[in-house]
C-alpha cells in the first residue's frame, strides 16, 4: 500500500509496515497524518517524513514510540538555535548518532551531562570522552606569535605550539610547557629565560645530550647555580634515580666536585669514584680522593690526597697525607700526618705515625707506628719495620728485614735476615744524635779516584779529608794517600 498526500488534512486509514508516506507539502491543519497511525506503522527506511525543503510548524512534537527514525542522504538544516532534549528524566541516552554497522559515533547524555565521541557510554566522571583505535586527538596548532595574539586566554587553555614543538597551557598568567621529550627546539632565547620545574624532574633517556657553542672559537659556558644555599648541591646525576647513588654532584657555594656513586659525603674538595671520601663530615676540608673507595673512611681529616683504588682507604682523622697508587696508605686507620706513599701498597699499614716516605711498590709497607722513615725502592723497608723510626733505606729491598731505628742502608738484594742485611749491604750506617755513636760501614772494596797534585792543591779541605794523588809537587811530595789534619796535608 502506498499513499501520496498533497494538501491532505484528514487521517489515513491503517498503515502497514513498509508503507511510504510522501508528504510533498507540509500538513496545514490538524495533527500530522502519521501521528494518529504510529501504532500501525513502523516508520522504517524510505518513509519520507516531510517533503523536500519543508519546514515544521511551530511547537510540533512527534512521538516515535520507541521506533527508529532514519535519515538517509540529503542535508538537515537548522536555524538560529536548536535544542535537543528529552522530556523523560529517566532516559539516560538523550541523543546518539550511530553508524549503519552499529558503531557509536556521537552520544550526549542528559543524566550524566557528558559527551562521548566514538562511544555510546562515556565515563560518568568525564565531561568528554574520545574513543578510537586508529585516530588521535588534535588540538589547535598555533605559532608562538599566534598564541600570543589570543585575547584574554582563560586559565587552563591548551594549544600545540608549532614554534617550540610543545603542548602548552595557560596557567593564568603565562604560557607553560606541558613537558615531553623536547625542552627547547630551535630559535633563540630572548634575554634571561627561566624554566620553573616546580619540584618536578627532567629526565633524559636515550640519545645524546649536547651543549654546543655557536661558533668554533668561543664555545659555550654552562653555568649551574643555586639560589638556595641549603642544600647547596646544585646539580646531581643519580644512578637510576637513587639519591644514595650520586654519579655526579657539583656544589655551587664551595666548589666541590663529586663523581661516582656516594662520593664526597659532606666534605669539601674533590671526590671521584664510587664511595670516594663518602664518610667525610662537614669538618673534612680540602681533601682530594680519586679512585674507588679512596679516602673511604675519612671523617675529619684535612688536605689529604689519595689517587688510586683504595688509596688512603682507612684514613680517618689524619691530615696532609698523600697516597698515590692502588692501596697506598690503605690498611691502617691513619691518624698521623705528612706521610707520602707512592706505589702499590706503599706505607700500607700506617696508623698513628707521621712524616714517613715510601716510594715504590711495597715500600715501607709494614710501618705502623714508626715515624720519619724514608724508604725508596720496591720492597725497601717493607717487612720487618713496624715501630722503627728515622731509618733511610735506598734501593730494591734495602732494609727489607730491618726492625730497628736510625739505620742507613743502600742495597739491591733480598737478604735472609736482619743481621745478614747489615753485614752484606753495600753501605750500612748507624745514625745517632751523638757523633761518637755514628758509624758508616762500606761492605766491599773502597776506591778513591786518583787526582793530580795540582787538583788536590786547590781543594777546600777540611780536617778528615783524604785524597789519592798520582803526581807530585812541593806540597804532595809522593804518590799515594794523603790526609788533611790540623790545617795541612799529611802523607798517610
VOPAGU-2260 file (C-alpha; in pm, 1 decimal, decimal comma):
REM VOPAGU-2260
SITE   aa  ch    i         X         Y         Z
SITE  UNK   A    0       0,0       0,0       0,0
SITE  UNK   A    1     131,7     343,0     -88,0
SITE  UNK   A    2     -26,5     676,1     -13,2
SITE  UNK   A    3      57,6    1010,3    -163,7
SITE  UNK   A    4     -64,9    1306,2      33,0
SITE  UNK   A    5     -55,8    1654,7    -108,9
SITE  UNK   A    6    -263,7    1901,1      91,1
SITE  UNK   A    7    -444,0    1629,3     279,4
SITE  UNK   A    8    -583,0    1743,5     614,6
SITE  UNK   A    9    -756,1    1431,8     732,3
SITE  UNK   A   10    -634,4    1098,6     859,1
SITE  UNK   A   11    -500,1     794,7     682,9
SITE  UNK   A   12    -658,7     454,9     729,4
SITE  UNK   A   13    -449,6     180,8     882,9
SITE  UNK   A   14     -86,7     183,2     763,7
SITE  UNK   A   15     128,8    -124,3     730,6
SITE  UNK   A   16     494,0    -162,4     798,3
SITE  UNK   A   17     697,1     -50,5     498,9
SITE  UNK   A   18     429,8     181,5     362,0
SITE  UNK   A   19     556,5     501,3     201,1
SITE  UNK   A   20     400,8     828,3     301,2
SITE  UNK   A   21     511,7    1112,3      72,2
SITE  UNK   A   22     430,3    1447,2     221,2
SITE  UNK   A   23     519,2    1683,0     -60,2
SITE  UNK   A   24     381,1    1977,9     126,2
SITE  UNK   A   25     355,0    2038,3     495,1
SITE  UNK   A   26      29,2    1949,5     665,5
SITE  UNK   A   27    -154,2    2273,1     716,0
SITE  UNK   A   28    -403,9    2182,1     982,5
SITE  UNK   A   29    -464,8    1922,1    1245,4
SITE  UNK   A   30    -229,5    1654,2    1365,4
SITE  UNK   A   31      24,5    1506,4    1125,8
SITE  UNK   A   32    -117,8    1208,4     948,2
SITE  UNK   A   33     146,9     971,9    1080,3
SITE  UNK   A   34      83,2    1088,1    1432,1
SITE  UNK   A   35    -250,1     902,2    1455,0
SITE  UNK   A   36    -113,2     596,2    1280,3
SITE  UNK   A   37     205,8     545,5    1482,4
SITE  UNK   A   38      75,5     222,0    1632,7
SITE  UNK   A   39      38,7      62,1    1291,1
SITE  UNK   A   40     337,5     196,8    1102,1
SITE  UNK   A   41     699,2     102,7    1189,1
SITE  UNK   A   42     840,7     424,9    1045,4
SITE  UNK   A   43    1112,6     230,6     866,7
SITE  UNK   A   44    1353,9     343,0     597,7
SITE  UNK   A   45    1219,6     516,5     288,5
SITE  UNK   A   46     942,1     682,5     485,6
SITE  UNK   A   47     974,6    1045,0     393,4
SITE  UNK   A   48     865,1    1238,2     697,4
SITE  UNK   A   49     837,5    1568,3     517,6
SITE  UNK   A   50     871,9    1661,9     158,0
SITE  UNK   A   51    1160,6    1846,4       6,5
SITE  UNK   A   52    1264,8    2173,0     167,1
SITE  UNK   A   53     969,9    2179,0     404,2
SITE  UNK   A   54     950,0    2338,4     747,5
SITE  UNK   A   55     796,6    2206,2    1064,9
SITE  UNK   A   56     510,8    2406,0    1206,0
SITE  UNK   A   57     561,9    2579,1    1537,9
SITE  UNK   A   58     598,6    2372,8    1855,4
SITE  UNK   A   59     542,0    2034,8    1694,9
SITE  UNK   A   60     610,1    1720,1    1896,8
SITE  UNK   A   61     647,6    1384,0    1719,9
SITE  UNK   A   62     635,6    1076,3    1941,6
SITE  UNK   A   63     821,8     787,4    1773,9
SITE  UNK   A   64     703,1     546,0    2044,2
SITE  UNK   A   65    1044,9     367,8    2065,6
SITE  UNK   A   66    1055,1     324,5    1687,1
SITE  UNK   A   67    1363,3     405,0    1474,0
SITE  UNK   A   68    1377,3     725,2    1280,3
SITE  UNK   A   69    1617,7     712,5     985,1
SITE  UNK   A   70    1757,9     995,8     778,3
SITE  UNK   A   71    1917,0     882,8     452,8
SITE  UNK   A   72    2119,3    1110,6     226,8
SITE  UNK   A   73    2045,6    1477,4     186,7
SITE  UNK   A   74    2103,3    1754,5     435,6
SITE  UNK   A   75    1938,1    1865,9     758,0
SITE  UNK   A   76    1943,5    2238,2     816,8
SITE  UNK   A   77    1894,1    2420,9    1146,0
SITE  UNK   A   78    1821,8    2784,8    1201,4
SITE  UNK   A   79    1945,4    3020,7    1469,2
SITE  UNK   A   80    1907,0    2790,5    1769,7
SITE  UNK   A   81    1831,6    2422,1    1807,7
SITE  UNK   A   82    1759,7    2248,3    2138,9
SITE  UNK   A   83    1762,4    1870,8    2165,4
SITE  UNK   A   84    1601,7    1746,6    2484,4
SITE  UNK   A   85    1424,4    1457,1    2646,3
SITE  UNK   A   86    1108,3    1502,4    2845,8
SITE  UNK   A   87    1167,0    1182,5    3039,2
SITE  UNK   A   88    1427,4    1238,5    3310,5
SITE  UNK   A   89    1476,6     863,5    3347,4
SITE  UNK   A   90    1604,9     824,0    2993,2
SITE  UNK   A   91    1983,4     847,3    3009,3
SITE  UNK   A   92    2050,6     845,9    2634,1
SITE  UNK   A   93    1909,3    1166,8    2512,4
SITE  UNK   A   94    2080,4    1187,4    2171,8
SITE  UNK   A   95    2302,8     946,9    1976,6
SITE  UNK   A   96    2447,0     910,4    1628,8
SITE  UNK   A   97    2528,4     550,1    1532,2
SITE  UNK   A   98    2676,6     421,2    1204,9
SITE  UNK   A   99    2493,1     168,5     985,9
SITE  UNK   A  100    2709,2    -112,6    1127,9
SITE  UNK   A  101    2621,2     -17,9    1485,0
SITE  UNK   A  102    2942,6     169,3    1570,5
SITE  UNK   A  103    2871,3     457,5    1811,8
SITE  UNK   A  104    2978,4     788,6    1660,5
SITE  UNK   A  105    2834,8    1054,7    1887,9
SITE  UNK   A  106    2647,2    1040,4    2217,2
SITE  UNK   A  107    2505,8    1301,7    2452,2
SITE  UNK   A  108    2369,8    1204,4    2794,1
SITE  UNK   A  109    2118,8    1425,7    2969,9
SITE  UNK   A  110    2167,0    1244,7    3301,8
SITE  UNK   A  111    2548,4    1250,0    3328,1
SITE  UNK   A  112    2571,4    1572,8    3131,2
SITE  UNK   A  113    2861,6    1448,8    2922,3
SITE  UNK   A  114    2956,8    1386,3    2563,2
SITE  UNK   A  115    3102,8    1078,9    2401,1
SITE  UNK   A  116    3261,1    1053,5    2057,6
SITE  UNK   A  117    3332,1     700,6    1942,8
SITE  UNK   A  118    3146,4     556,6    2242,5
SITE  UNK   A  119    2784,4     529,0    2348,5
SITE  UNK   A  120    2881,0     501,2    2715,0
SITE  UNK   A  121    3113,7     788,1    2808,1
SITE  UNK   A  122    3262,4     764,3    3156,3
SITE  UNK   A  123    3031,9     926,4    3407,4
SITE  UNK   A  124    3320,9    1122,1    3562,5
SITE  UNK   A  125    3425,0    1272,8    3228,2
SITE  UNK   A  126    3257,3    1567,7    3061,3
SITE  UNK   A  127    3405,3    1446,5    2730,6
SITE  UNK   A  128    3534,5    1103,8    2627,5
SITE  UNK   A  129    3702,1    1038,2    2293,7
SITE  UNK   A  130    3744,7     676,8    2187,2
SITE  UNK   A  131    3932,1     545,6    1883,5
SITE  UNK   A  132    4193,6     286,6    1794,2
SITE  UNK   A  133    4315,6     443,0    1471,1
SITE  UNK   A  134    4298,8     817,6    1532,1
SITE  UNK   A  135    4427,6    1074,9    1775,5
SITE  UNK   A  136    4313,7    1397,0    1936,9
SITE  UNK   A  137    4427,1    1711,1    1752,0
SITE  UNK   A  138    4424,9    2034,4    1947,2
SITE  UNK   A  139    4462,8    2379,8    1787,2
SITE  UNK   A  140    4809,3    2432,9    1639,7
SITE  UNK   A  141    4947,7    2784,0    1668,2
SITE  UNK   A  142    5281,1    2955,9    1630,3
SITE  UNK   A  143    5415,2    3148,5    1927,8
SITE  UNK   A  144    5303,6    3473,1    1763,1
SITE  UNK   A  145    4953,9    3339,9    1701,4
SITE  UNK   A  146    4934,7    3210,1    2057,0
SITE  UNK   A  147    5032,2    3546,5    2198,6
SITE  UNK   A  148    4756,8    3711,9    1993,1
SITE  UNK   A  149    4484,6    3516,6    2176,6
SITE  UNK   A  150    4262,5    3769,5    2352,1
SITE  UNK   A  151    4215,2    3712,3    2725,7
SITE  UNK   A  152    4318,7    3343,4    2736,9
SITE  UNK   A  153    4137,7    3157,8    3011,6
SITE  UNK   A  154    4331,5    2961,7    3274,0
SITE  UNK   A  155    4370,5    2600,2    3158,9
SITE  UNK   A  156    4352,3    2681,8    2786,2
SITE  UNK   A  157    4565,5    2438,5    2581,6
SITE  UNK   A  158    4734,1    2461,8    2241,6
SITE  UNK   A  159    5015,9    2295,3    2047,9
SITE  UNK   A  160    5296,4    2543,5    1979,1
SITE  UNK   A  161    5442,2    2471,0    1634,2
SITE  UNK   A  162    5734,0    2706,7    1700,2
SITE  UNK   A  163    5866,2    2514,7    2001,4
SITE  UNK   A  164    5716,0    2174,7    1921,3
SITE  UNK   A  165    5547,8    2166,0    2262,6
SITE  UNK   A  166    5200,0    2130,8    2402,8
SITE  UNK   A  167    5135,2    2434,0    2621,7
SITE  UNK   A  168    4871,8    2553,7    2866,2
SITE  UNK   A  169    4786,1    2891,6    3011,6
SITE  UNK   A  170    4836,0    2894,5    3390,4
SITE  UNK   A  171    4651,0    3218,7    3449,9
SITE  UNK   A  172    4945,6    3448,9    3399,2
SITE  UNK   A  173    5170,1    3292,5    3132,7
SITE  UNK   A  174    5202,4    3003,6    2890,0
SITE  UNK   A  175    5382,7    2694,6    3023,9
SITE  UNK   A  176    5513,7    2385,9    2851,7
SITE  UNK   A  177    5337,5    2059,7    2929,8
SITE  UNK   A  178    5671,3    1871,4    2914,6
SITE  UNK   A  179    5768,2    1594,0    2678,0
SITE  UNK   A  180    6086,0    1484,4    2509,8
SITE  UNK   A  181    6174,5    1830,3    2376,6
SITE  UNK   A  182    6252,5    2113,5    2616,9
SITE  UNK   A  183    6354,1    2363,6    2350,4
SITE  UNK   A  184    6371,9    2323,0    1975,0
SITE  UNK   A  185    6530,7    2583,2    1751,7
SITE  UNK   A  186    6500,3    2955,7    1788,6
SITE  UNK   A  187    6683,2    3181,5    2031,1
SITE  UNK   A  188    6609,7    3261,6    2393,9
SITE  UNK   A  189    6529,8    3627,1    2440,0
SITE  UNK   A  190    6702,9    3773,0    2742,4
SITE  UNK   A  191    6730,2    3569,5    3061,2
SITE  UNK   A  192    6491,4    3274,6    3044,1
SITE  UNK   A  193    6380,9    3060,2    3337,5
SITE  UNK   A  194    6211,3    2723,3    3324,0
SITE  UNK   A  195    6033,6    2658,5    3654,0
SITE  UNK   A  196    6015,2    2282,9    3716,0
SITE  UNK   A  197    5804,5    2341,9    4027,6
SITE  UNK   A  198    5960,6    2048,0    4209,8
SITE  UNK   A  199    5933,1    1814,4    3911,8
SITE  UNK   A  200    6212,3    1626,5    3733,9
SITE  UNK   A  201    6354,7    1649,5    3384,2
SITE  UNK   A  202    6479,1    1313,7    3256,6
SITE  UNK   A  203    6693,2    1244,1    2952,0
SITE  UNK   A  204    6652,1     889,8    2824,8
SITE  UNK   A  205    6849,1     750,7    2534,8
SITE  UNK   A  206    7014,2     954,9    2264,3
SITE  UNK   A  207    7281,0    1218,4    2321,6
SITE  UNK   A  208    7254,8    1536,5    2526,9
SITE  UNK   A  209    7478,3    1803,3    2366,9
SITE  UNK   A  210    7572,2    2154,5    2472,6
SITE  UNK   A  211    7720,9    2320,4    2167,9
SITE  UNK   A  212    7864,2    2666,7    2116,3
SITE  UNK   A  213    7750,5    2897,5    1839,6
SITE  UNK   A  214    8095,7    2917,5    1679,5
SITE  UNK   A  215    8422,7    2727,8    1651,2
SITE  UNK   A  216    8623,9    2963,6    1870,1
SITE  UNK   A  217    8405,4    3084,7    2155,5
SITE  UNK   A  218    8244,4    2762,0    2270,8
SITE  UNK   A  219    7969,3    2756,4    2532,5
SITE  UNK   A  220    7970,8    2828,6    2903,3
SITE  UNK   A  221    7741,8    2606,2    3108,4
SITE  UNK   A  222    7655,4    2787,3    3430,0
SITE  UNK   A  223    7488,5    2596,7    3711,7
SITE  UNK   A  224    7386,6    2781,4    4023,5
SITE  UNK   A  225    7157,2    2754,8    4320,5
SITE  UNK   A  226    6959,9    3043,0    4464,7
SITE  UNK   A  227    6910,4    2843,4    4783,3
SITE  UNK   A  228    7226,7    2772,2    4982,5
SITE  UNK   A  229    7062,9    2493,6    5184,4
SITE  UNK   A  230    7114,9    2237,1    5049,5
SITE  UNK   A  231    7399,7    2354,3    4829,6
SITE  UNK   A  232    7420,1    2068,9    4579,6
SITE  UNK   A  233    7311,5    2234,8    4260,4
SITE  UNK   A  234    7343,1    1958,4    4004,8
SITE  UNK   A  235    7333,5    1584,6    4058,6
SITE  UNK   A  236    7331,0    1284,6    3828,3
SITE  UNK   A  237    7183,2     988,0    4008,5
SITE  UNK   A  238    7224,7     619,3    3933,3
SITE  UNK   A  239    6878,1     518,0    3810,2
SITE  UNK   A  240    6722,4     788,9    4024,7
SITE  UNK   A  241    6869,1     657,1    4351,0
SITE  UNK   A  242    6950,2     953,2    4577,8
SITE  UNK   A  243    7207,9     734,5    4754,6
SITE  UNK   A  244    7390,3     663,1    4428,1
SITE  UNK   A  245    7508,6    1002,4    4306,1
SITE  UNK   A  246    7711,4     976,6    3985,8
SITE  UNK   A  247    7796,2    1346,9    3960,9
SITE  UNK   A  248    7747,2    1633,3    4205,0
SITE  UNK   A  249    7854,1    1993,9    4156,3
SITE  UNK   A  250    7822,1    2227,5    4454,1
SITE  UNK   A  251    7783,1    2597,0    4385,2
SITE  UNK   A  252    7884,1    2768,7    4706,5
SITE  UNK   A  253    8214,8    2598,6    4784,2
SITE  UNK   A  254    8313,8    2443,0    4452,8
SITE  UNK   A  255    8303,2    2074,2    4546,8
SITE  UNK   A  256    8300,3    1812,8    4274,3
SITE  UNK   A  257    8198,9    1454,4    4327,2
SITE  UNK   A  258    8176,0    1194,6    4053,6
SITE  UNK   A  259    8070,0     842,4    4136,8
SITE  UNK   A  260    7812,2     671,5    4347,4
SITE  UNK   A  261    7812,3     802,2    4704,8
SITE  UNK   A  262    8128,2    1006,0    4659,8
SITE  UNK   A  263    8239,4    1304,3    4876,0
SITE  UNK   A  264    7993,4    1270,3    5163,2
SITE  UNK   A  265    7957,6    1608,2    5335,3
SITE  UNK   A  266    8318,8    1717,8    5299,3
SITE  UNK   A  267    8467,8    1985,7    5079,4
SITE  UNK   A  268    8706,6    1912,9    4796,2
SITE  UNK   A  269    8705,5    1665,4    4509,9
SITE  UNK   A  270    8599,0    1301,4    4522,5
SITE  UNK   A  271    8590,3    1088,7    4209,2
SITE  UNK   A  272    8499,2     721,4    4219,8
SITE  UNK   A  273    8242,2     505,0    4393,6
SITE  UNK   A  274    8245,8     573,2    4770,0
SITE  UNK   A  275    8547,0     803,1    4738,5
SITE  UNK   A  276    8550,9    1018,6    5051,7
SITE  UNK   A  277    8199,7     902,0    5134,3
SITE  UNK   A  278    8236,9     921,7    5516,4
SITE  UNK   A  279    8351,4    1282,5    5527,1
SITE  UNK   A  280    8174,4    1515,9    5765,0
SITE  UNK   A  281    8147,4    1888,9    5726,9
SITE  UNK   A  282    8477,4    1921,6    5915,3
SITE  UNK   A  283    8669,6    1740,6    5639,4
SITE  UNK   A  284    8813,9    2017,6    5425,6
SITE  UNK   A  285    9013,8    2030,9    5102,2
SITE  UNK   A  286    9059,4    1656,7    5055,9
SITE  UNK   A  287    9108,7    1504,8    4712,1
SITE  UNK   A  288    9020,3    1138,5    4667,5
SITE  UNK   A  289    9027,4     982,5    4322,5
SITE  UNK   A  290    8954,8     613,9    4276,6
SITE  UNK   A  291    8703,1     363,4    4406,0
SITE  UNK   A  292    8697,0     367,6    4788,7
SITE  UNK   A  293    8980,0     621,2    4800,2
SITE  UNK   A  294    8953,3     801,4    5135,7
SITE  UNK   A  295    8653,5     584,2    5218,8
SITE  UNK   A  296    8680,7     621,8    5599,7
SITE  UNK   A  297    8798,0     981,4    5619,7
SITE  UNK   A  298    8581,6    1169,1    5867,4
SITE  UNK   A  299    8755,3    1491,6    5972,4
SITE  UNK   A  300    9096,1    1470,8    5801,4
SITE  UNK   A  301    9224,1    1778,7    5618,2
SITE  UNK   A  302    9411,3    1837,4    5291,4
SITE  UNK   A  303    9475,4    1471,0    5211,6
SITE  UNK   A  304    9531,4    1343,3    4858,5
SITE  UNK   A  305    9453,5     988,6    4750,2
SITE  UNK   A  306    9496,5     877,1    4391,7
SITE  UNK   A  307    9418,8     516,0    4306,7
SITE  UNK   A  308    9174,9     248,4    4411,2
SITE  UNK   A  309    9166,1     212,2    4791,5
SITE  UNK   A  310    9435,5     476,4    4840,1
SITE  UNK   A  311    9408,7     623,7    5194,5
SITE  UNK   A  312    9112,0     390,7    5233,9
SITE  UNK   A  313    9113,0     369,0    5614,9
SITE  UNK   A  314    9246,1     716,5    5689,7
SITE  UNK   A  315    9018,1     876,7    5948,0
SITE  UNK   A  316    9144,7    1199,5    6104,9
SITE  UNK   A  317    9496,7    1235,1    5963,5
SITE  UNK   A  318    9590,4    1538,2    5756,6
SITE  UNK   A  319    9828,1    1632,6    5475,5
SITE  UNK   A  320    9888,5    1271,3    5373,5
SITE  UNK   A  321    9948,7    1165,8    5013,4
SITE  UNK   A  322    9880,8     819,0    4877,2
SITE  UNK   A  323    9935,0     753,9    4508,3
SITE  UNK   A  324    9880,0     407,5    4370,5
SITE  UNK   A  325    9642,7     123,6    4441,3
SITE  UNK   A  326    9618,4      55,5    4816,0
SITE  UNK   A  327    9876,6     321,0    4900,4
SITE  UNK   A  328    9840,7     404,9    5273,9
SITE  UNK   A  329    9526,1     194,3    5267,5
SITE  UNK   A  330    9533,8     -60,1    5550,4
SITE  UNK   A  331    9561,9     139,0    5872,0
SITE  UNK   A  332    9330,3     378,0    6049,2
SITE  UNK   A  333    9557,7     671,9    5978,8
SITE  UNK   A  334    9557,7     948,3    6233,2
SITE  UNK   A  335    9912,5    1063,7    6154,8
SITE  UNK   A  336   10017,7    1347,4    5928,0
SITE  UNK   A  337   10256,1    1434,5    5645,4
SITE  UNK   A  338   10307,6    1080,2    5515,9
SITE  UNK   A  339   10377,4    1022,0    5146,6
SITE  UNK   A  340   10336,7     682,6    4980,8
SITE  UNK   A  341   10375,6     629,3    4608,0
SITE  UNK   A  342   10330,7     281,0    4466,6
SITE  UNK   A  343   10118,5     -28,0    4515,8
SITE  UNK   A  344   10077,2     -92,4    4890,8
SITE  UNK   A  345   10333,0     173,7    4977,0
SITE  UNK   A  346   10309,8     254,2    5352,3
SITE  UNK   A  347   10000,7      35,0    5361,2
SITE  UNK   A  348    9985,1     -28,7    5737,9
SITE  UNK   A  349   10040,8     323,7    5870,4
SITE  UNK   A  350    9825,3     420,8    6167,9
SITE  UNK   A  351    9943,7     692,3    6407,3
SITE  UNK   A  352   10286,8     751,0    6253,1
SITE  UNK   A  353   10387,0    1067,9    6073,1
SITE  UNK   A  354   10639,0    1203,7    5822,8
SITE  UNK   A  355   10717,9     874,3    5652,8
SITE  UNK   A  356   10806,1     846,6    5284,8
SITE  UNK   A  357   10766,1     533,1    5076,4
SITE  UNK   A  358   10841,4     532,8    4702,1
SITE  UNK   A  359   10795,4     207,0    4517,8
SITE  UNK   A  360   10572,4     -96,4    4537,0
SITE  UNK   A  361   10551,4    -228,4    4897,1
SITE  UNK   A  362   10792,8      43,8    5013,6
SITE  UNK   A  363   10757,6      78,0    5393,0
SITE  UNK   A  364   10453,2    -145,0    5376,8
SITE  UNK   A  365   10453,2    -268,5    5737,6
SITE  UNK   A  366   10543,1      56,3    5911,7
SITE  UNK   A  367   10262,9     110,7    6162,2
SITE  UNK   A  368   10371,3     345,9    6438,8
SITE  UNK   A  369   10726,1     441,2    6336,5
SITE  UNK   A  370   10788,1     789,7    6203,8
SITE  UNK   A  371   11030,6     980,9    5983,9
SITE  UNK   A  372   11135,0     678,1    5780,5
SITE  UNK   A  373   11244,4     712,1    5418,8
SITE  UNK   A  374   11208,5     403,0    5200,9
SITE  UNK   A  375   11291,3     441,5    4833,0
SITE  UNK   A  376   11275,1     139,8    4606,5
SITE  UNK   A  377   11042,7    -155,4    4571,1
SITE  UNK   A  378   11019,3    -354,1    4897,2
SITE  UNK   A  379   11255,0    -107,0    5070,8
SITE  UNK   A  380   11185,0    -130,9    5445,5
SITE  UNK   A  381   10881,9    -342,2    5363,6
SITE  UNK   A  382   10869,4    -636,5    5604,6
SITE  UNK   A  383   11025,9    -601,6    5946,7
SITE  UNK   A  384   10991,0    -232,0    6010,9
SITE  UNK   A  385   10684,5    -171,4    6229,5
SITE  UNK   A  386   10771,0      76,9    6502,4
SITE  UNK   A  387   11124,3     176,4    6394,1
SITE  UNK   A  388   11185,9     541,6    6317,1
SITE  UNK   A  389   11432,1     770,5    6136,0
SITE  UNK   A  390   11559,7     498,7    5900,7
SITE  UNK   A  391   11681,5     560,1    5546,9
SITE  UNK   A  392   11668,8     270,7    5300,1
SITE  UNK   A  393   11773,7     316,7    4937,5
SITE  UNK   A  394   11738,0      51,5    4666,9
SITE  UNK   A  395   11542,4    -261,9    4591,7
SITE  UNK   A  396   11474,1    -448,6    4918,2
SITE  UNK   A  397   11710,8    -223,0    5111,0
SITE  UNK   A  398   11637,1    -265,3    5483,3
SITE  UNK   A  399   11364,6    -516,9    5399,8
SITE  UNK   A  400   11425,8    -717,5    5722,6
SITE  UNK   A  401   11531,5    -427,8    5944,7
SITE  UNK   A  402   11335,9    -373,3    6268,7
SITE  UNK   A  403   11537,9    -103,4    6445,1
SITE  UNK   A  404   11571,1     272,5    6422,8
SITE  UNK   A  405   11832,0     518,0    6294,1
SITE  UNK   A  406   11967,0     281,1    6026,6
SITE  UNK   A  407   12105,8     372,1    5684,6
SITE  UNK   A  408   12124,1     109,3    5411,0
SITE  UNK   A  409   12199,9     105,2    5043,7
SITE  UNK   A  410   12134,7    -231,8    4883,6
SITE  UNK   A  411   11976,2    -410,5    4587,3
SITE  UNK   A  412   11936,3    -766,2    4716,1
SITE  UNK   A  413   11689,8    -964,1    4924,3
SITE  UNK   A  414   11869,7   -1056,9    5246,5
SITE  UNK   A  415   11763,5   -1355,6    5457,3
SITE  UNK   A  416   11751,4   -1173,5    5791,6
SITE  UNK   A  417   11833,8    -850,6    5967,5
SITE  UNK   A  418   12191,8    -938,8    6062,8
SITE  UNK   A  419   12283,0   -1052,1    5713,5
SITE  UNK   A  420   12135,3    -736,3    5572,1
SITE  UNK   A  421   12356,0    -519,7    5791,1
SITE  UNK   A  422   12673,1    -710,5    5701,9
SITE  UNK   A  423   12615,0    -754,7    5330,0
SITE  UNK   A  424   12453,2    -427,6    5227,9
SITE  UNK   A  425   12692,6    -229,6    5012,3
SITE  UNK   A  426   12661,0      53,4    5265,0
SITE  UNK   A  427   12537,0      21,0    5620,2
SITE  UNK   A  428   12532,2     301,6    5869,4
SITE  UNK   A  429   12408,8     376,6    6218,4
SITE  UNK   A  430   12289,8     729,6    6280,8
SITE  UNK   A  431   12256,6     888,7    6621,2
SITE  UNK   A  432   12235,7    1228,3    6779,7
SITE  UNK   A  433   12590,2    1181,5    6914,0
SITE  UNK   A  434   12865,8    1191,0    6652,8
SITE  UNK   A  435   13068,9     947,4    6854,3
SITE  UNK   A  436   12791,5     690,9    6823,1
SITE  UNK   A  437   12761,0     718,2    6445,3
SITE  UNK   A  438   12935,1     489,9    6203,7
SITE  UNK   A  439   12941,3     403,5    5837,5
SITE  UNK   A  440   13040,4      66,4    5700,0
SITE  UNK   A  441   13123,4       3,5    5336,7
SITE  UNK   A  442   13095,3    -366,5    5277,9
SITE  UNK   A  443   13342,1    -417,7    4993,6
SITE  UNK   A  444   13643,2    -256,6    4841,8
SITE  UNK   A  445   13679,2     119,0    4869,2
SITE  UNK   A  446   13848,4     315,5    4597,5
SITE  UNK   A  447   13921,9     686,9    4576,4
SITE  UNK   A  448   13950,1     835,1    4231,1
SITE  UNK   A  449   14314,7     946,3    4176,2
SITE  UNK   A  450   14381,0    1315,3    4112,8
SITE  UNK   A  451   14687,2    1523,3    4029,9
SITE  UNK   A  452   14878,5    1718,8    4292,2
SITE  UNK   A  453   14772,0    2041,6    4119,2
SITE  UNK   A  454   14397,8    1949,0    4151,1
SITE  UNK   A  455   14440,7    1847,0    4514,7
SITE  UNK   A  456   14610,0    2176,4    4594,9
SITE  UNK   A  457   14302,1    2382,6    4502,4
SITE  UNK   A  458   14055,8    2176,0    4711,4
SITE  UNK   A  459   13878,5    2349,7    5000,4
SITE  UNK   A  460   13985,7    2089,6    5251,4
SITE  UNK   A  461   13861,0    2014,7    5599,6
SITE  UNK   A  462   14016,3    1805,5    5871,8
SITE  UNK   A  463   13947,6    1442,5    5796,7
SITE  UNK   A  464   13950,3    1473,0    5414,9
SITE  UNK   A  465   14151,9    1215,6    5221,4
SITE  UNK   A  466   14276,3    1204,8    4861,4
SITE  UNK   A  467   14491,1     985,0    4641,2
SITE  UNK   A  468   14740,4    1185,0    4429,8
SITE  UNK   A  469   14921,7    1034,9    4132,5
SITE  UNK   A  470   15166,7    1324,3    4070,8
SITE  UNK   A  471   15399,0    1526,6    4294,8
SITE  UNK   A  472   15474,8    1886,2    4368,7
SITE  UNK   A  473   15609,9    2091,4    4657,6
SITE  UNK   A  474   15313,9    2001,2    4881,8
SITE  UNK   A  475   15244,1    1646,3    4770,5
SITE  UNK   A  476   15596,2    1508,9    4761,0
SITE  UNK   A  477   15495,9    1147,7    4695,9
SITE  UNK   A  478   15233,7     949,3    4507,8
SITE  UNK   A  479   14978,5     786,9    4739,0
SITE  UNK   A  480   14716,1     862,7    5008,0
SITE  UNK   A  481   14723,5    1198,7    5182,1
SITE  UNK   A  482   14503,9    1315,8    5468,2
SITE  UNK   A  483   14414,5    1666,5    5581,6
SITE  UNK   A  484   14485,4    1719,5    5951,0
SITE  UNK   A  485   14519,6    2035,4    6160,2
SITE  UNK   A  486   14508,6    2255,9    5852,6
SITE  UNK   A  487   14772,3    2070,0    5648,9
SITE  UNK   A  488   14806,0    1769,2    5415,8
SITE  UNK   A  489   14986,1    1475,4    5573,3
SITE  UNK   A  490   15115,6    1167,9    5389,7
SITE  UNK   A  491   14940,1     857,1    5510,3
